Amino acid sequence: SVGSITKSLRKEPAALPDTLWNLLRGVTPIRTAYEEQIDMFQNANVCECHRTLFAVTIRRALWASMALCGYPTNIQFVHSDNSQIDMVFDMGCRTLKIHDRWLDPGAVHYQSPCRPGMEYALTACGPFFCDHVVEELFAMVQGEMSRISPSVMNHSRRHREIRL
């Protein structure tokens, strides 16, 4: 947690006794480092800079996957330099906010390379589509939705019930 405070929040942490922490947390808007990162991510600037074919295709495929499952389909890609957070569902505006690095083929393949033999489809304009990116994002969406609303079933469970 100390590393995330100094690296992500660019602040110097100071330890508080548990009694003081609990007292302050009850009456003032004091947050943990993770809660502060979430708040900063929710208030990050919406990014409209990714207009590549790859970004448009990923965005559309994710939107379609979410629509099929009945999830809220308001999606915003946000730019956050100091966050390792990939996505947050903002209950206030019922919007799923996703880090814009998922729209950059270089960044997304740095942390999550294609499966062997399944390199992303290339066009003259650059990469076109990578199914594993949508799969990973959709799995994160399922986790985020079930965290927000535990009654939301995950996609595989829903398909199992339909087949039975």
C-alpha positions, 0 to 999 in steps of 0.5 A: 500500500505504501508503494501505491501511495507514493507511485500512484497518488504521488503522496508521502504516507504517514501512519495513523494509530487505529483509534485516530483512523477509525475516529476520522473515517467516521466523520470526515471523507478520509479514504484508503489509498485504493479508495483514493485511486478509485475516486481519481479514476472516476473523475478522470477525463473522458478520452476521445483520442482513440479513433483507430480501427482497433479502438472502434472495433474493441469498443463495439464488440464490448458494447455488443457483449454487454448488451447481450447480457443486459448490462448497462451499456454506457461505456466511457474510456478515461485517461488516467496517468497514475492508476493501475485500475482498469475499470470502475462502474460509476453508480451515480451516472450508471456508466462503466469507465474503462482505462483507455490503455485497452484501446491501444494495441501496443499497451494491451499486448504488452501486458496481455499478449495474443495466444500463440498462433492467434496474432491480431489481425493486421490491416493497412491501417494497423491492427484491426481486432483481437478477441482476447482483449474483448474477452478480458474486458468482458470478464472484468465487466462481469466481475465489476457488475457482480461486485456492484450487484451480487444478483447479477449472474455471470455469463457462463452460468447464464449459458449453462442454465439456458442449455439445461 
